[in-house]
Amino acid sequence: MSVPAKTYRYFINLDERGEFYADVRDENDNSIFEINGFKIFEDGWMRNKNDIKGLKGCLVDLGLLSDDDLIEKEV
């Protein structure tokens, strides 16, 4: 029996020159992953701050999300 897909939300909390902080939250508004700085971009997981596909790939690789889960960007 498969687990139903979940929807996670991606928040960019700080995006200023030289500083970046974002997080991914579950359906209960708990932060499950934080991006503090630019390492996720430097490591090639995300091409830019809006690369949801790259972010999802990273979180699936880390075992935090399944392939069926969704990430939506909050504006």
N, CA, C and O atoms as a Tripos MOL2 file, in Angstrom:
@<TRIPOS>MOLECULE
protein
  300   299    75     0     0
PROTEIN
NO_CHARGES

@<TRIPOS>ATOM
      1 N           0.8430   -1.1810    0.0000 N.3       1 MET1
      2 CA          0.0000    0.0000    0.0000 C.3       1 MET1
      3 C           0.8900    1.2470    0.0000 C.2       1 MET1
      4 O           1.7840    1.3770    0.8370 O.2       1 MET1
      5 N           0.6460    2.1450   -0.9240 N.am      2 SER2
      6 CA          1.4880    3.3320   -1.0250 C.3       2 SER2
      7 C           0.9720    4.4390   -0.1050 C.2       2 SER2
      8 O          -0.2150    4.5130    0.2130 O.2       2 SER2
      9 N           1.8960    5.2850    0.3040 N.am      3 VAL3
     10 CA          1.5720    6.4260    1.1550 C.3       3 VAL3
     11 C           1.0790    7.5560    0.2580 C.2       3 VAL3
     12 O           1.7000    7.8370   -0.7680 O.2       3 VAL3
     13 N          -0.0330    8.2180    0.6250 N.am      4 PRO4
     14 CA         -0.5120    9.3210   -0.2230 C.3       4 PRO4
     15 C           0.5110   10.4550   -0.3100 C.2       4 PRO4
     16 O           1.2500   10.7200    0.6380 O.2       4 PRO4
     17 N           0.5350   11.1130   -1.4590 N.am      5 ALA5
     18 CA          1.4600   12.2290   -1.6670 C.3       5 ALA5
     19 C           1.1170   13.3700   -0.7140 C.2       5 ALA5
     20 O          -0.0490   13.6080   -0.3970 O.2       5 ALA5
     21 N           2.1480   14.0620   -0.2710 N.am      6 LYS6
     22 CA          1.9790   15.2190    0.6030 C.3       6 LYS6
     23 C           2.3840   16.4730   -0.1610 C.2       6 LYS6
     24 O           3.1400   16.4090   -1.1300 O.2       6 LYS6
     25 N           1.8800   17.5880    0.2800 N.am      7 THR7
     26 CA          2.2340   18.8800   -0.3080 C.3       7 THR7
     27 C           3.0250   19.6760    0.7130 C.2       7 THR7
     28 O           2.5800   19.8790    1.8420 O.2       7 THR7
     29 N           4.1970   20.1230    0.3050 N.am      8 TYR8
     30 CA          5.0720   20.9370    1.1470 C.3       8 TYR8
     31 C           5.1260   22.3390    0.5620 C.2       8 TYR8
     32 O           4.8770   22.5330   -0.6280 O.2       8 TYR8
     33 N           5.4530   23.3140    1.4030 N.am      9 ARG9
     34 CA          5.5180   24.7040    0.9460 C.3       9 ARG9
     35 C           6.9390   25.2330    1.1290 C.2       9 ARG9
     36 O           7.5860   24.9810    2.1460 O.2       9 ARG9
     37 N           7.4030   25.9630    0.1360 N.am     10 TYR10
     38 CA          8.7480   26.5380    0.0940 C.3      10 TYR10
     39 C           8.6280   28.0450    0.3210 C.2      10 TYR10
     40 O           7.9690   28.7500   -0.4430 O.2      10 TYR10
     41 N           9.2710   28.5210    1.3730 N.am     11 PHE11
     42 CA          9.2400   29.9350    1.7330 C.3      11 PHE11
     43 C          10.6290   30.5430    1.5880 C.2      11 PHE11
     44 O          11.6010   29.9930    2.1050 O.2      11 PHE11
     45 N          10.7330   31.6690    0.8930 N.am     12 ILE12
     46 CA         11.9610   32.4510    0.8720 C.3      12 ILE12
     47 C          11.7840   33.5310    1.9260 C.2      12 ILE12
     48 O          10.9770   34.4450    1.7630 O.2      12 ILE12
     49 N          12.5420   33.4190    3.0020 N.am     13 ASN13
     50 CA         12.3940   34.3100    4.1400 C.3      13 ASN13
     51 C          13.3100   35.5280    4.0740 C.2      13 ASN13
     52 O          12.9640   36.5950    4.5810 O.2      13 ASN13
     53 N          14.4740   35.3730    3.4510 N.am     14 LEU14
     54 CA         15.4470   36.4630    3.3450 C.3      14 LEU14
     55 C          16.1920   36.3150    2.0270 C.2      14 LEU14
     56 O          16.8030   35.2790    1.7670 O.2      14 LEU14
     57 N          16.1420   37.3380    1.2060 N.am     15 ASP15
     58 CA         16.8370   37.3230   -0.0780 C.3      15 ASP15
     59 C          17.3840   38.7190   -0.3350 C.2      15 ASP15
     60 O          16.7680   39.5370   -1.0180 O.2      15 ASP15
     61 N          18.5500   38.9630    0.2300 N.am     16 GLU16
     62 CA         19.2170   40.2480    0.0560 C.3      16 GLU16
     63 C          20.6370   39.9910   -0.4200 C.2      16 GLU16
     64 O          21.1270   38.8630   -0.3630 O.2      16 GLU16
     65 N          21.2810   41.0240   -0.8800 N.am     17 ARG17
     66 CA         22.6340   40.8840   -1.3980 C.3      17 ARG17
     67 C          23.5290   40.1510   -0.3920 C.2      17 ARG17
     68 O          23.7540   40.6280    0.7200 O.2      17 ARG17
     69 N          24.0270   38.9980   -0.8000 N.am     18 GLY18
     70 CA         24.9410   38.2270    0.0300 C.3      18 GLY18
     71 C          24.2860   37.3820    1.1030 C.2      18 GLY18
     72 O          24.9790   36.6860    1.8450 O.2      18 GLY18
     73 N          22.9660   37.4260    1.2030 N.am     19 GLU19
     74 CA         22.2700   36.6460    2.2200 C.3      19 GLU19
     75 C          21.0540   35.9600    1.6180 C.2      19 GLU19
     76 O          20.3080   36.5560    0.8420 O.2      19 GLU19
     77 N          20.8650   34.6820    1.9930 N.am     20 PHE20
     78 CA         19.6980   33.9370    1.5310 C.3      20 PHE20
     79 C          19.2990   32.9600    2.6170 C.2      20 PHE20
     80 O          20.1310   32.2280    3.1530 O.2      20 PHE20
     81 N          18.0110   32.9590    2.9330 N.am     21 TYR21
     82 CA         17.4780   32.0090    3.9050 C.3      21 TYR21
     83 C          16.0760   31.6090    3.4500 C.2      21 TYR21
     84 O          15.2290   32.4620    3.1860 O.2      21 TYR21
     85 N          15.8480   30.3090    3.3650 N.am     22 ALA22
     86 CA         14.5470   29.7830    2.9720 C.3      22 ALA22
     87 C          14.3060   28.4880    3.7440 C.2      22 ALA22
     88 O          15.2290   27.9000    4.3080 O.2      22 ALA22
     89 N          13.0550   28.0610    3.7560 N.am     23 ASP23
     90 CA         12.7670   26.7710    4.3650 C.3      23 ASP23
     91 C          11.5980   26.1060    3.6520 C.2      23 ASP23
     92 O          10.8300   26.7410    2.9290 O.2      23 ASP23
     93 N          11.4950   24.7920    3.8870 N.am     24 VAL24
     94 CA         10.4020   23.9910    3.3570 C.3      24 VAL24
     95 C           9.6040   23.5130    4.5580 C.2      24 VAL24
     96 O          10.1640   23.0080    5.5320 O.2      24 VAL24
     97 N           8.2720   23.6800    4.4760 N.am     25 ARG25
     98 CA          7.3990   23.3340    5.6020 C.3      25 ARG25
     99 C           6.3930   22.2720    5.2010 C.2      25 ARG25
    100 O           5.9190   22.2170    4.0660 O.2      25 ARG25
    101 N           6.0890   21.4310    6.1750 N.am     26 ASP26
    102 CA          5.1030   20.3830    5.9330 C.3      26 ASP26
    103 C           3.6900   20.9320    6.0810 C.2      26 ASP26
    104 O           3.4910   22.1310    6.2760 O.2      26 ASP26
    105 N           2.7130   20.0330    5.9840 N.am     27 GLU27
    106 CA          1.3080   20.4360    6.0250 C.3      27 GLU27
    107 C           0.8920   21.0200    7.3730 C.2      27 GLU27
    108 O          -0.1390   21.6870    7.4640 O.2      27 GLU27
    109 N           1.6830   20.7740    8.4230 N.am     28 ASN28
    110 CA          1.4010   21.3210    9.7490 C.3      28 ASN28
    111 C           2.2120   22.5760   10.0400 C.2      28 ASN28
    112 O           2.2590   23.0360   11.1810 O.2      28 ASN28
    113 N           2.8510   23.1310    9.0140 N.am     29 ASP29
    114 CA          3.6630   24.3530    9.1040 C.3      29 ASP29
    115 C           4.9580   24.1550    9.8980 C.2      29 ASP29
    116 O           5.5250   25.1170   10.4170 O.2      29 ASP29
    117 N           5.4240   22.9030    9.9900 N.am     30 ASN30
    118 CA          6.7100   22.6030   10.6240 C.3      30 ASN30
    119 C           7.8040   22.6600    9.5730 C.2      30 ASN30
    120 O           7.6560   22.0850    8.4940 O.2      30 ASN30
    121 N           8.8870   23.3370    9.8700 N.am     31 SER31
    122 CA         10.0150   23.4190    8.9460 C.3      31 SER31
    123 C          10.7280   22.0670    8.9180 C.2      31 SER31
    124 O          11.1540   21.5600    9.9550 O.2      31 SER31
    125 N          10.8540   21.4870    7.7120 N.am     32 ILE32
    126 CA         11.5320   20.1900    7.5820 C.3      32 ILE32
    127 C          12.9180   20.3240    6.9570 C.2      32 ILE32
    128 O          13.7200   19.3910    7.0080 O.2      32 ILE32
    129 N          13.2000   21.5000    6.3620 N.am     33 PHE33
    130 CA         14.4880   21.7130    5.7070 C.3      33 PHE33
    131 C          14.7420   23.2070    5.6110 C.2      33 PHE33
    132 O          13.8450   23.9770    5.2690 O.2      33 PHE33
    133 N          15.9740   23.6140    5.9170 N.am     34 GLU34
    134 CA         16.3470   25.0220    5.8390 C.3      34 GLU34
    135 C          17.4980   25.2170    4.8700 C.2      34 GLU34
    136 O          18.4160   24.4000    4.7950 O.2      34 GLU34
    137 N          17.4340   26.2950    4.1410 N.am     35 ILE35
    138 CA         18.5260   26.7150    3.2580 C.3      35 ILE35
    139 C          19.0560   28.0080    3.8460 C.2      35 ILE35
    140 O          18.3570   29.0220    3.8660 O.2      35 ILE35
    141 N          20.2750   27.9740    4.3180 N.am     36 ASN36
    142 CA         20.8870   29.1500    4.9360 C.3      36 ASN36
    143 C          22.1890   29.4200    4.1960 C.2      36 ASN36
    144 O          23.2040   28.7740    4.4560 O.2      36 ASN36
    145 N          22.1560   30.3680    3.2840 N.am     37 GLY37
    146 CA         23.3190   30.6440    2.4610 C.3      37 GLY37
    147 C          23.1260   30.0930    1.0570 C.2      37 GLY37
    148 O          21.9970   29.8900    0.6100 O.2      37 GLY37
    149 N          24.2260   29.8530    0.3710 N.am     38 PHE38
    150 CA         24.1710   29.5300   -1.0490 C.3      38 PHE38
    151 C          24.7030   28.1420   -1.3960 C.2      38 PHE38
    152 O          24.8640   27.8200   -2.5730 O.2      38 PHE38
    153 N          24.9760   27.3190   -0.3900 N.am     39 LYS39
    154 CA         25.5810   26.0090   -0.6340 C.3      39 LYS39
    155 C          24.7330   25.1270   -1.5570 C.2      39 LYS39
    156 O          25.2790   24.4350   -2.4170 O.2      39 LYS39
    157 N          23.4180   25.1430   -1.3900 N.am     40 ILE40
    158 CA         22.5420   24.3130   -2.2250 C.3      40 ILE40
    159 C          22.6700   24.7000   -3.6990 C.2      40 ILE40
    160 O          22.5060   23.8560   -4.5800 O.2      40 ILE40
    161 N          22.9640   25.9760   -3.9670 N.am     41 PHE41
    162 CA         23.1690   26.4350   -5.3420 C.3      41 PHE41
    163 C          24.5660   26.0600   -5.8250 C.2      41 PHE41
    164 O          24.7400   25.6030   -6.9540 O.2      41 PHE41
    165 N          25.5610   26.2580   -4.9570 N.am     42 GLU42
    166 CA         26.9450   25.9420   -5.2990 C.3      42 GLU42
    167 C          27.1340   24.4480   -5.5320 C.2      42 GLU42
    168 O          27.9470   24.0470   -6.3650 O.2      42 GLU42
    169 N          26.3880   23.6250   -4.8010 N.am     43 ASP43
    170 CA         26.4770   22.1700   -4.9580 C.3      43 ASP43
    171 C          25.7150   21.6760   -6.1820 C.2      43 ASP43
    172 O          25.7970   20.4980   -6.5300 O.2      43 ASP43
    173 N          24.9740   22.5670   -6.8370 N.am     44 GLY44
    174 CA         24.2880   22.2040   -8.0730 C.3      44 GLY44
    175 C          22.8910   21.6440   -7.9050 C.2      44 GLY44
    176 O          22.2800   21.2280   -8.8900 O.2      44 GLY44
    177 N          22.3700   21.6210   -6.7010 N.am     45 TRP45
    178 CA         21.0130   21.1000   -6.5170 C.3      45 TRP45
    179 C          19.9810   22.0550   -7.1010 C.2      45 TRP45
    180 O          19.0490   21.6310   -7.7830 O.2      45 TRP45
    181 N          20.1510   23.3380   -6.8340 N.am     46 MET46
    182 CA         19.2140   24.3330   -7.3610 C.3      46 MET46
    183 C          19.9640   25.2950   -8.2740 C.2      46 MET46
    184 O          21.0520   25.7570   -7.9310 O.2      46 MET46
    185 N          19.3830   25.6010   -9.4380 N.am     47 ARG47
    186 CA         19.9970   26.5540  -10.3690 C.3      47 ARG47
    187 C          19.8150   27.9830   -9.8990 C.2      47 ARG47
    188 O          20.6810   28.8350  -10.1020 O.2      47 ARG47
    189 N          18.6610   28.2390   -9.2580 N.am     48 ASN48
    190 CA         18.3500   29.5660   -8.7340 C.3      48 ASN48
    191 C          17.3170   29.4130   -7.6230 C.2      48 ASN48
    192 O          16.8790   28.3010   -7.3300 O.2      48 ASN48
    193 N          16.9330   30.5120   -7.0130 N.am     49 LYS49
    194 CA         16.0370   30.4500   -5.8550 C.3      49 LYS49
    195 C          14.6400   29.9470   -6.1850 C.2      49 LYS49
    196 O          13.8910   29.5850   -5.2770 O.2      49 LYS49
    197 N          14.2710   29.9150   -7.4600 N.am     50 ASN50
    198 CA         12.9480   29.4550   -7.8750 C.3      50 ASN50
    199 C          12.9340   28.0460   -8.4460 C.2      50 ASN50
    200 O          11.9090   27.5960   -8.9580 O.2      50 ASN50
    201 N          14.0550   27.3480   -8.3660 N.am     51 ASP51
    202 CA         14.1870   26.0100   -8.9490 C.3      51 ASP51
    203 C          13.5790   24.9510   -8.0130 C.2      51 ASP51
    204 O          14.2890   24.2720   -7.2700 O.2      51 ASP51
    205 N          12.2610   24.8350   -8.0720 N.am     52 ILE52
    206 CA         11.5360   23.8890   -7.2240 C.3      52 ILE52
    207 C          11.9090   22.4430   -7.5800 C.2      52 ILE52
    208 O          12.0110   21.5920   -6.6960 O.2      52 ILE52
    209 N          12.1080   22.1710   -8.8620 N.am     53 LYS53
    210 CA         12.4710   20.8150   -9.2870 C.3      53 LYS53
    211 C          13.8040   20.3950   -8.6640 C.2      53 LYS53
    212 O          13.9350   19.2700   -8.1830 O.2      53 LYS53
    213 N          14.7840   21.2820   -8.6710 N.am     54 GLY54
    214 CA         16.0820   20.9810   -8.0710 C.3      54 GLY54
    215 C          15.9760   20.8060   -6.5640 C.2      54 GLY54
    216 O          16.6050   19.9170   -5.9910 O.2      54 GLY54
    217 N          15.1790   21.6560   -5.9240 N.am     55 LEU55
    218 CA         14.9620   21.5450   -4.4860 C.3      55 LEU55
    219 C          14.3210   20.2100   -4.1450 C.2      55 LEU55
    220 O          14.7330   19.5420   -3.1970 O.2      55 LEU55
    221 N          13.3230   19.8250   -4.9090 N.am     56 LYS56
    222 CA         12.6660   18.5410   -4.6610 C.3      56 LYS56
    223 C          13.6480   17.3930   -4.8420 C.2      56 LYS56
    224 O          13.6520   16.4510   -4.0490 O.2      56 LYS56
    225 N          14.4820   17.4590   -5.8780 N.am     57 GLY57
    226 CA         15.4860   16.4120   -6.0920 C.3      57 GLY57
    227 C          16.4100   16.2680   -4.8980 C.2      57 GLY57
    228 O          16.7460   15.1510   -4.5020 O.2      57 GLY57
    229 N          16.8180   17.3730   -4.3280 N.am     58 CYS58
    230 CA         17.6800   17.3610   -3.1460 C.3      58 CYS58
    231 C          16.9710   16.7020   -1.9720 C.2      58 CYS58
    232 O          17.5520   15.8600   -1.2880 O.2      58 CYS58
    233 N          15.7170   17.0800   -1.7350 N.am     59 LEU59
    234 CA         14.9810   16.5540   -0.5900 C.3      59 LEU59
    235 C          14.6310   15.0830   -0.7590 C.2      59 LEU59
    236 O          14.5960   14.3430    0.2250 O.2      59 LEU59
    237 N          14.3740   14.6480   -1.9800 N.am     60 VAL60
    238 CA         14.1490   13.2250   -2.2400 C.3      60 VAL60
    239 C          15.4430   12.4590   -1.9850 C.2      60 VAL60
    240 O          15.4260   11.3990   -1.3600 O.2      60 VAL60
    241 N          16.5600   12.9910   -2.4660 N.am     61 ASP61
    242 CA         17.8640   12.3510   -2.2660 C.3      61 ASP61
    243 C          18.1960   12.2200   -0.7740 C.2      61 ASP61
    244 O          18.7940   11.2290   -0.3540 O.2      61 ASP61
    245 N          17.8090   13.2160    0.0180 N.am     62 LEU62
    246 CA         18.0560   13.1820    1.4630 C.3      62 LEU62
    247 C          17.0570   12.2990    2.2100 C.2      62 LEU62
    248 O          17.2200   12.0500    3.4040 O.2      62 LEU62
    249 N          16.0220   11.8230    1.5090 N.am     63 GLY63
    250 CA         15.0120   10.9740    2.1360 C.3      63 GLY63
    251 C          13.9370   11.7460    2.8840 C.2      63 GLY63
    252 O          13.1780   11.1620    3.6570 O.2      63 GLY63
    253 N          13.8660   13.0540    2.6600 N.am     64 LEU64
    254 CA         12.8650   13.8750    3.3470 C.3      64 LEU64
    255 C          11.5290   13.9100    2.6120 C.2      64 LEU64
    256 O          10.4890   14.1480    3.2270 O.2      64 LEU64
    257 N          11.5480   13.6760    1.3090 N.am     65 LEU65
    258 CA         10.3440   13.6490    0.4890 C.3      65 LEU65
    259 C          10.3540   12.3850   -0.3560 C.2      65 LEU65
    260 O          11.4050   11.7880   -0.5850 O.2      65 LEU65
    261 N           9.1740   11.9850   -0.8150 N.am     66 SER66
    262 CA          9.0780   10.8880   -1.7730 C.3      66 SER66
    263 C           8.9240   11.4930   -3.1650 C.2      66 SER66
    264 O           8.6630   12.6880   -3.3060 O.2      66 SER66
    265 N           9.0860   10.6700   -4.1800 N.am     67 ASP67
    266 CA          8.9430   11.1460   -5.5590 C.3      67 ASP67
    267 C           7.5550   11.7040   -5.8420 C.2      67 ASP67
    268 O           7.4040   12.5760   -6.6970 O.2      67 ASP67
    269 N           6.5360   11.2100   -5.1330 N.am     68 ASP68
    270 CA          5.1620   11.6320   -5.3700 C.3      68 ASP68
    271 C           4.7900   12.9430   -4.6660 C.2      68 ASP68
    272 O           3.7850   13.5660   -5.0090 O.2      68 ASP68
    273 N           5.5920   13.3580   -3.6920 N.am     69 ASP69
    274 CA          5.2800   14.5750   -2.9490 C.3      69 ASP69
    275 C           5.4380   15.8120   -3.8250 C.2      69 ASP69
    276 O           6.1630   15.8020   -4.8200 O.2      69 ASP69
    277 N           4.7510   16.8660   -3.4350 N.am     70 LEU70
    278 CA          4.7770   18.1300   -4.1770 C.3      70 LEU70
    279 C           5.3610   19.2350   -3.3230 C.2      70 LEU70
    280 O           5.2370   19.2090   -2.0990 O.2      70 LEU70
    281 N           6.0030   20.2130   -3.9630 N.am     71 ILE71
    282 CA          6.4560   21.4310   -3.2920 C.3      71 ILE71
    283 C           5.8340   22.5990   -4.0330 C.2      71 ILE71
    284 O           5.9240   22.7010   -5.2560 O.2      71 ILE71
    285 N           5.2030   23.4790   -3.2670 N.am     72 GLU72
    286 CA          4.6390   24.6950   -3.8270 C.3      72 GLU72
    287 C           5.3760   25.8830   -3.2550 C.2      72 GLU72
    288 O           5.6720   25.9220   -2.0610 O.2      72 GLU72
    289 N           5.6730   26.8560   -4.1020 N.am     73 LYS73
    290 CA          6.3680   28.0660   -3.6490 C.3      73 LYS73
    291 C           5.3450   29.0510   -3.1180 C.2      73 LYS73
    292 O           4.3680   29.3700   -3.7950 O.2      73 LYS73
    293 N           5.5700   29.5260   -1.9140 N.am     74 GLU74
    294 CA          4.7120   30.5470   -1.3270 C.3      74 GLU74
    295 C           5.1780   31.9220   -1.7900 C.2      74 GLU74
    296 O           6.3790   32.1820   -1.8630 O.2      74 GLU74
    297 N           4.2490   32.7850   -2.0970 N.am     75 VAL75
    298 CA          4.5930   34.1340   -2.5400 C.3      75 VAL75
    299 C           4.1430   35.1730   -1.5310 C.2      75 VAL75
    300 O           4.3510   36.3680   -1.7410 O.2      75 VAL75
@<TRIPOS>BOND
     1     1     2 1
     2     2     3 1
     3     3     4 2
     4     3     5 am
     5     5     6 1
     6     6     7 1
     7     7     8 2
     8     7     9 am
     9     9    10 1
    10    10    11 1
    11    11    12 2
    12    11    13 am
    13    13    14 1
    14    14    15 1
    15    15    16 2
    16    15    17 am
    17    17    18 1
    18    18    19 1
    19    19    20 2
    20    19    21 am
    21    21    22 1
    22    22    23 1
    23    23    24 2
    24    23    25 am
    25    25    26 1
    26    26    27 1
    27    27    28 2
    28    27    29 am
    29    29    30 1
    30    30    31 1
    31    31    32 2
    32    31    33 am
    33    33    34 1
    34    34    35 1
    35    35    36 2
    36    35    37 am
    37    37    38 1
    38    38    39 1
    39    39    40 2
    40    39    41 am
    41    41    42 1
    42    42    43 1
    43    43    44 2
    44    43    45 am
    45    45    46 1
    46    46    47 1
    47    47    48 2
    48    47    49 am
    49    49    50 1
    50    50    51 1
    51    51    52 2
    52    51    53 am
    53    53    54 1
    54    54    55 1
    55    55    56 2
    56    55    57 am
    57    57    58 1
    58    58    59 1
    59    59    60 2
    60    59    61 am
    61    61    62 1
    62    62    63 1
    63    63    64 2
    64    63    65 am
    65    65    66 1
    66    66    67 1
    67    67    68 2
    68    67    69 am
    69    69    70 1
    70    70    71 1
    71    71    72 2
    72    71    73 am
    73    73    74 1
    74    74    75 1
    75    75    76 2
    76    75    77 am
    77    77    78 1
    78    78    79 1
    79    79    80 2
    80    79    81 am
    81    81    82 1
    82    82    83 1
    83    83    84 2
    84    83    85 am
    85    85    86 1
    86    86    87 1
    87    87    88 2
    88    87    89 am
    89    89    90 1
    90    90    91 1
    91    91    92 2
    92    91    93 am
    93    93    94 1
    94    94    95 1
    95    95    96 2
    96    95    97 am
    97    97    98 1
    98    98    99 1
    99    99   100 2
   100    99   101 am
   101   101   102 1
   102   102   103 1
   103   103   104 2
   104   103   105 am
   105   105   106 1
   106   106   107 1
   107   107   108 2
   108   107   109 am
   109   109   110 1
   110   110   111 1
   111   111   112 2
   112   111   113 am
   113   113   114 1
   114   114   115 1
   115   115   116 2
   116   115   117 am
   117   117   118 1
   118   118   119 1
   119   119   120 2
   120   119   121 am
   121   121   122 1
   122   122   123 1
   123   123   124 2
   124   123   125 am
   125   125   126 1
   126   126   127 1
   127   127   128 2
   128   127   129 am
   129   129   130 1
   130   130   131 1
   131   131   132 2
   132   131   133 am
   133   133   134 1
   134   134   135 1
   135   135   136 2
   136   135   137 am
   137   137   138 1
   138   138   139 1
   139   139   140 2
   140   139   141 am
   141   141   142 1
   142   142   143 1
   143   143   144 2
   144   143   145 am
   145   145   146 1
   146   146   147 1
   147   147   148 2
   148   147   149 am
   149   149   150 1
   150   150   151 1
   151   151   152 2
   152   151   153 am
   153   153   154 1
   154   154   155 1
   155   155   156 2
   156   155   157 am
   157   157   158 1
   158   158   159 1
   159   159   160 2
   160   159   161 am
   161   161   162 1
   162   162   163 1
   163   163   164 2
   164   163   165 am
   165   165   166 1
   166   166   167 1
   167   167   168 2
   168   167   169 am
   169   169   170 1
   170   170   171 1
   171   171   172 2
   172   171   173 am
   173   173   174 1
   174   174   175 1
   175   175   176 2
   176   175   177 am
   177   177   178 1
   178   178   179 1
   179   179   180 2
   180   179   181 am
   181   181   182 1
   182   182   183 1
   183   183   184 2
   184   183   185 am
   185   185   186 1
   186   186   187 1
   187   187   188 2
   188   187   189 am
   189   189   190 1
   190   190   191 1
   191   191   192 2
   192   191   193 am
   193   193   194 1
   194   194   195 1
   195   195   196 2
   196   195   197 am
   197   197   198 1
   198   198   199 1
   199   199   200 2
   200   199   201 am
   201   201   202 1
   202   202   203 1
   203   203   204 2
   204   203   205 am
   205   205   206 1
   206   206   207 1
   207   207   208 2
   208   207   209 am
   209   209   210 1
   210   210   211 1
   211   211   212 2
   212   211   213 am
   213   213   214 1
   214   214   215 1
   215   215   216 2
   216   215   217 am
   217   217   218 1
   218   218   219 1
   219   219   220 2
   220   219   221 am
   221   221   222 1
   222   222   223 1
   223   223   224 2
   224   223   225 am
   225   225   226 1
   226   226   227 1
   227   227   228 2
   228   227   229 am
   229   229   230 1
   230   230   231 1
   231   231   232 2
   232   231   233 am
   233   233   234 1
   234   234   235 1
   235   235   236 2
   236   235   237 am
   237   237   238 1
   238   238   239 1
   239   239   240 2
   240   239   241 am
   241   241   242 1
   242   242   243 1
   243   243   244 2
   244   243   245 am
   245   245   246 1
   246   246   247 1
   247   247   248 2
   248   247   249 am
   249   249   250 1
   250   250   251 1
   251   251   252 2
   252   251   253 am
   253   253   254 1
   254   254   255 1
   255   255   256 2
   256   255   257 am
   257   257   258 1
   258   258   259 1
   259   259   260 2
   260   259   261 am
   261   261   262 1
   262   262   263 1
   263   263   264 2
   264   263   265 am
   265   265   266 1
   266   266   267 1
   267   267   268 2
   268   267   269 am
   269   269   270 1
   270   270   271 1
   271   271   272 2
   272   271   273 am
   273   273   274 1
   274   274   275 1
   275   275   276 2
   276   275   277 am
   277   277   278 1
   278   278   279 1
   279   279   280 2
   280   279   281 am
   281   281   282 1
   282   282   283 1
   283   283   284 2
   284   283   285 am
   285   285   286 1
   286   286   287 1
   287   287   288 2
   288   287   289 am
   289   289   290 1
   290   290   291 1
   291   291   292 2
   292   291   293 am
   293   293   294 1
   294   294   295 1
   295   295   296 2
   296   295   297 am
   297   297   298 1
   298   298   299 1
   299   299   300 2
@<TRIPOS>SUBSTRUCTURE
     1 MET1         2 RESIDUE 1 A MET
     2 SER2         6 RESIDUE 1 A SER
     3 VAL3        10 RESIDUE 1 A VAL
     4 PRO4        14 RESIDUE 1 A PRO
     5 ALA5        18 RESIDUE 1 A ALA
     6 LYS6        22 RESIDUE 1 A LYS
     7 THR7        26 RESIDUE 1 A THR
     8 TYR8        30 RESIDUE 1 A TYR
     9 ARG9        34 RESIDUE 1 A ARG
    10 TYR10       38 RESIDUE 1 A TYR
    11 PHE11       42 RESIDUE 1 A PHE
    12 ILE12       46 RESIDUE 1 A ILE
    13 ASN13       50 RESIDUE 1 A ASN
    14 LEU14       54 RESIDUE 1 A LEU
    15 ASP15       58 RESIDUE 1 A ASP
    16 GLU16       62 RESIDUE 1 A GLU
    17 ARG17       66 RESIDUE 1 A ARG
    18 GLY18       70 RESIDUE 1 A GLY
    19 GLU19       74 RESIDUE 1 A GLU
    20 PHE20       78 RESIDUE 1 A PHE
    21 TYR21       82 RESIDUE 1 A TYR
    22 ALA22       86 RESIDUE 1 A ALA
    23 ASP23       90 RESIDUE 1 A ASP
    24 VAL24       94 RESIDUE 1 A VAL
    25 ARG25       98 RESIDUE 1 A ARG
    26 ASP26      102 RESIDUE 1 A ASP
    27 GLU27      106 RESIDUE 1 A GLU
    28 ASN28      110 RESIDUE 1 A ASN
    29 ASP29      114 RESIDUE 1 A ASP
    30 ASN30      118 RESIDUE 1 A ASN
    31 SER31      122 RESIDUE 1 A SER
    32 ILE32      126 RESIDUE 1 A ILE
    33 PHE33      130 RESIDUE 1 A PHE
    34 GLU34      134 RESIDUE 1 A GLU
    35 ILE35      138 RESIDUE 1 A ILE
    36 ASN36      142 RESIDUE 1 A ASN
    37 GLY37      146 RESIDUE 1 A GLY
    38 PHE38      150 RESIDUE 1 A PHE
    39 LYS39      154 RESIDUE 1 A LYS
    40 ILE40      158 RESIDUE 1 A ILE
    41 PHE41      162 RESIDUE 1 A PHE
    42 GLU42      166 RESIDUE 1 A GLU
    43 ASP43      170 RESIDUE 1 A ASP
    44 GLY44      174 RESIDUE 1 A GLY
    45 TRP45      178 RESIDUE 1 A TRP
    46 MET46      182 RESIDUE 1 A MET
    47 ARG47      186 RESIDUE 1 A ARG
    48 ASN48      190 RESIDUE 1 A ASN
    49 LYS49      194 RESIDUE 1 A LYS
    50 ASN50      198 RESIDUE 1 A ASN
    51 ASP51      202 RESIDUE 1 A ASP
    52 ILE52      206 RESIDUE 1 A ILE
    53 LYS53      210 RESIDUE 1 A LYS
    54 GLY54      214 RESIDUE 1 A GLY
    55 LEU55      218 RESIDUE 1 A LEU
    56 LYS56      222 RESIDUE 1 A LYS
    57 GLY57      226 RESIDUE 1 A GLY
    58 CYS58      230 RESIDUE 1 A CYS
    59 LEU59      234 RESIDUE 1 A LEU
    60 VAL60      238 RESIDUE 1 A VAL
    61 ASP61      242 RESIDUE 1 A ASP
    62 LEU62      246 RESIDUE 1 A LEU
    63 GLY63      250 RESIDUE 1 A GLY
    64 LEU64      254 RESIDUE 1 A LEU
    65 LEU65      258 RESIDUE 1 A LEU
    66 SER66      262 RESIDUE 1 A SER
    67 ASP67      266 RESIDUE 1 A ASP
    68 ASP68      270 RESIDUE 1 A ASP
    69 ASP69      274 RESIDUE 1 A ASP
    70 LEU70      278 RESIDUE 1 A LEU
    71 ILE71      282 RESIDUE 1 A ILE
    72 GLU72      286 RESIDUE 1 A GLU
    73 LYS73      290 RESIDUE 1 A LYS
    74 GLU74      294 RESIDUE 1 A GLU
    75 VAL75      298 RESIDUE 1 A VAL
